[in-house]
Amino acid sequence: MVKIRLTRMGKKKQPSYRIVVADARCPRNGKVIENIGTYNPRNKRDAEGKDIENKMFVKQDRLNEWLSKGAQPTDSVRRILVKLGIFKPETPTVKTASKKKDKKEN
C-alpha cells in the first residue's frame, strides 16, 4: 500500500517535514517515491503575530494524482490538508457522539 506521510528533516530540536509518497512498509525516513510538499511547524512570526514564512506547501496536482491512484494519507497529513482546505474536516457521527456520552454517564 502506498501512503502519503511525513518524513522528518532539520536539525536536532528544530524539526521540519517533507510530505512524501512512500510504500507503507518502508521506514519513516527510508525510500521515497516522490516528494510532494513541505510542512514547517516552527515558523517565525512578525510583531503582529502573523507567520512570516509559509508553514505548509503541497503540489496539489501531484497530490490529486496519487490520491486517484489509491494512496492513503496518514492522520497527520490529513490534518495538514484540512488546514489547507484541500480536504473537508471529518465530523463525528451521531452514534459515536452518543456512545461517548453514555460512557461518561456510567
Secondary structure as UniProt FT lines:
FT   STRAND          2..11
FT   TURN            12..13
FT   STRAND          14..23
FT   TURN            24..25
FT   TURN            28..29
FT   STRAND          34..39
FT   TURN            47..48
FT   STRAND          56..58
FT   HELIX           60..68
FT   TURN            69..70
FT   STRAND          72..73
FT   HELIX           75..84
FT   HELIX           94..105
//
